[in-house]
Amino acid sequence: MKITDTIHTIPNVQANSYLILEPDGLTIIDTGMPFSEKQTLRYIASLGRSAEEIKRILVTHADLDHYGCLVGLKLASGARTYASQPEAEAMARGVSSRPVNGSVGRFQAFVIRLMGKLLKPTPIQVDEILRDGQILPVLGGLQVVETPGHSPSHLSFFAPSVHVLFCGDSMKSDNKGLRGSRSRNNWNQTLADASVRKQSALGAQIVCPGHGPVVKDADGKFPV
Ligand SMILES: [Zn+2]
């Protein structure tokens, strides 16, 4: 599903997975749940591109729904994989970078435990560690923006040339617009709020969150 000519949402993948199509290769931001790789590869094929063209897979944070099929996509494509150090350490162990079943009810805790057993991501050592401020050769210069709070070293990615922000779970959206991350599973709410403020100053016009619809004309819609 097209956001712009070069940026697409991959359909039928949860959480949101974004595909950037450039002449010299493809970049994916977040992979969705385990076993989503077929949907991603099918969508890429439907655009007349091939798995081997995937050059990079960037992961915002080490949650099941964001790196769940990173191994599958890496095996299919040979792409280089990227995350921040603390999130990469969790991914190498096949876990999240913080406890994720917080203060939930007994039934929810049961469902989370069950899902964790059935849908455990395969551990993966990423190829490259990303740091705040680094610029990647994507979309004319894709900035790595550290946005901790939801998880200890959550990353967002901002492309100033097209004013597009990929914010992972540092914010989410619904049909009313953007919202701050308020999950009971947030690692640090104070840092999560500061990360929203940091991102509101970037000048993004299009915000692509991990959950919820893409927000266009985003200026002035940040929840600060
Ligand atoms: Zn998520």
Residues whose N, C-alpha, C, O or C-beta is under 5 A from the ligand:
A	BS01	ZN	A15 D65 D169 G210
